[in-house]
Amino acid sequence: MNAFDLSHLRPRLPSPLEPVEDERFARRGLTLLLKREDLIHPDLPGNKWRKLSLNLREAAGRPVLTFGGAYSNHLRATAAAGRLLGFPTVGVVRGDELAGRPLNPSLARCTADGMRLEFVDRATYRAKNDPATRAWLLERAPAGAYVVPEGGSNALAVHGCVELGRELAGLADVAAVACGTGGTLAGLAAGFEGRTLGVPVLKGGFLGGEVRALQEAAFGGPRGDWTLDERFHGGGYARVSPALEAFAQDFEARHGLAIERLYVAKMLYGLTTLAEEGAFPAGTRLAAVITGAPETV
């Protein structure tokens, strides 16, 4: 079995689109739909399947070197792909102070799946795209390693996410997605006929430029009708405020769906807030993209 042949992993595509009854939307004449990307594959769920699949075909069984923070879903998905498809993986982790500590559940899962972790200081991590830094990292990786960027976001990943937008065409008017590195938003917007709303989970206001650059790399220019709402990052990546936790627990109780906190909860909180602010006209069909499930170890 060639490592670039992913068909035997049997992804669930298209992912299900499930209507949910929520009075916060219904009383404003809105329809809430959940695009269940978390159900695509148990080990490579959601946007991770769409962003990694074309990259893994390009790698064609070579070792994969990639990047992420201590709670990176991308690192975890890449490690799982290596285990399932039989290729070595190396994860460059932001924060050399983590090297001497017990691994958190996310990084422990990476190592259990065979990923070799390389902890680097934050200055080195910020310079990861510098040619000299990249060369140094590749020297520490298995020969011939294929590099996948942080979050898996590159032109191939963007093309992989276009199909997500196409799956929603004619079924929703607005699609909302949580954003880390912007690759999913860039592809989703390109494939979707309606408006795409991105909810950044990091603060800093940099994501718009990243999405534009990704679309330029993938398509040669901008695609789709997309906007960002920067209000719902909750203080930054991996930050879960008491208000966000209360919202997520309430949503879980209402709909019987476990909510991932670092991405999905922020998107749903933002979408609910916008609905209550009257941001969408009556009759709008809102698709909330559920990009992942809560971590289990």
Salt bridges, closest charged atoms under 4 A:
GLU18 OE1 - ARG36 NH1 3.04
ASP22 OD2 - ARG24 NH2 2.72
ASP22 OD1 - ARG254 NH1 3.85
ASP22 OD2 - HIS255 NE2 2.89
GLU23 OE2 - ARG254 NH1 2.79
GLU37 OE1 - ARG50 NE 2.42
ASP38 OD2 - ARG36 NH2 2.86
ASP43 OD1 - ARG83 NH2 3.33
GLU97 OE2 - ARG122 NH2 2.63
ASP113 OD1 - ARG83 NE 2.50
ASP113 OD1 - ARG109 NH2 3.07
GLU118 OE2 - ARG116 NH2 3.37
GLU118 OE1 - ARG140 NH2 2.93
GLU150 OE2 - ARG94 NH1 3.47
GLU150 OE1 - LYS128 NZ 3.55
GLU163 OE1 - ARG166 NH1 3.59
GLU167 OE1 - LYS35 NZ 2.74
GLU167 OE1 - ARG50 NH2 3.02
ASP173 OD1 - ARG285 NH2 3.04
ASP229 OD1 - ARG231 NE 2.95
GLU245 OE1 - ARG261 NE 2.94
ASP250 OD2 - ARG24 NH1 3.53
ASP250 OD2 - ARG254 NE 2.54
GLU252 OE2 - ARG261 NH1 2.85
GLU276 OE2 - ARG27 NH2 3.60
GLU277 OE2 - ARG231 NH1 2.95
GLU295 OE2 - ARG76 NH1 3.07
